[in-house]
């Protein structure tokens, strides 16, 4: 029987461009050109995961896959994309803005140009955003 993984300690303050965490797999450091929007860690399926919501670029026709789920060792599990069918024009979806822990799992907020915001959860089997609802 494998002993449970110990907790991961995340060091990040809003406005910082570097995210650090440490745990049983060692120390990890991720540097970004712009400060991330949000960072959080949680445990699911027996492992600790770290979610980094990178800076949002609201410029039309830019990438909207600005959230990454990392394993505790720093390796990338998924680069998340907002669902393509939220709006008729996918270019109106800016990307992820916020992540909150709700019921011990991340709830991600997706922002759009002018159609309101959406919330959803990560399906760890596929890396897709599921359980999508209007945020406000």
Secondary structure as GFF3:
##gff-version 3
##sequence-region A 1 136
A	DSSP	beta_strand	9	11	.	.	.	ID=ss1
A	DSSP	beta_strand	18	23	.	.	.	ID=ss2
A	DSSP	beta_strand	26	31	.	.	.	ID=ss3
A	DSSP	beta_strand	38	44	.	.	.	ID=ss4
A	DSSP	beta_strand	47	53	.	.	.	ID=ss5
A	DSSP	beta_strand	67	71	.	.	.	ID=ss6
A	DSSP	beta_strand	76	80	.	.	.	ID=ss7
A	DSSP	three_ten_helix	90	92	.	.	.	ID=ss8
A	DSSP	beta_strand	93	102	.	.	.	ID=ss9
A	DSSP	beta_strand	105	112	.	.	.	ID=ss10
A	DSSP	beta_strand	118	122	.	.	.	ID=ss11
A	DSSP	beta_strand	129	134	.	.	.	ID=ss12
###
